[in-house]
Each structure stands twice: as C-alpha cells, then as structure tokens.
Amino acid sequence: MSTSNLRRVGPLGLLATMGLLAACTTMGTGVGSERNGAERANFSWKSTDDRTGTLTASLSNGETFTGPFFQVTHDTRVETLEPLWNGWASPWHGWRYWGPYPDTAFVTHYSGRVVANLADGAGEHMRCHFTLMHPQHGMAGGGAGECQLPSGQTIDATFANS
C-alpha cells in the first residue's frame, strides 16, 4: 500500500486491514505418542484458509518433520441446486444453501478428513491422516488421527478445538 493510500485509509482503516489479514491465518498445536509410549510428538500447524496449511511434528528423539496438509472437500455448483427452490415464493430462511445465489457460487462440502505428507531434512517422510471434529473450521475445529513414521510405527495425534 502506498503512503498516499495509507493517508486516505487512516489509522482505523489500517488497523481494520491488518485485522483482516491476520484473520486469514490460523495456528494451533497438537500432541501425540506411539501406543507403547516410546515416541512422543508435539505438532504445530498454520493455515491460510480452511483447507490447507503447513504441519510440523517435533519428535521426542529430536527429529522434525514439516510439510503441507490438505482438508479433503468437494464443491457443488449452486445452480445445480436451483430446481430444489421451484415452487417456493422466497428463500428458505434459516436453511443453508436454500435461496437465490449467483450463478457462479459454490457450496463446499467438508469431508472432515485431513491428509499430510511431512519430510525431515534427510528426505525421510512421515504421513498423517486426521478426522476433524468441526470440519467447517478446518484444523482450528480440532480433531484426531495418526501419523506413520518412516520406521512404520504410528503416532496417535490429537488437536484441540481452538
């Protein structure tokens, strides 16, 4: 943003803009351990939307794995639902997805499943899958799942609803 634009926006506008930018990023943590308790992990994640982000697993043996995570979703074009509104004088207030929408709108269906592929500095990989408690909130909605280490051992993981 240029200096002249900053002057026009003013301090309150600048704070609002910064708040919007900060609202796009969410972060959180989780914990996990092997079922036999031999290996523990601390997880941290950072997302920029409700579907994708970066996950880091820091293991008790000192190894760290980092990589992308993705929430599995599918989209429905709203115009596909249009015949369902026929015969109704107005939108169905209080019912999600029932009402007039722009022709290009999509409705996102969240599966509640998240997958991740993490790597360490040596090129070893750790794969993870989680089920979210509140899928529409992404990882911030909390969840649980497991990660498989390169050795084949698994770590059960939980993420708090933040």
Secondary structure as UniProt FT lines:
FT   HELIX           3..23
FT   STRAND          26..34
FT   TURN            35..36
FT   STRAND          40..47
FT   STRAND          52..59
FT   TURN            60..61
FT   STRAND          64..77
FT   HELIX           78..81
FT   HELIX           82..85
FT   TURN            86..87
FT   TURN            93..94
FT   TURN            96..97
FT   TURN            103..104
FT   STRAND          106..119
FT   TURN            121..122
FT   STRAND          125..132
FT   HELIX           135..141
FT   STRAND          143..148
FT   TURN            150..151
FT   STRAND          154..159
//
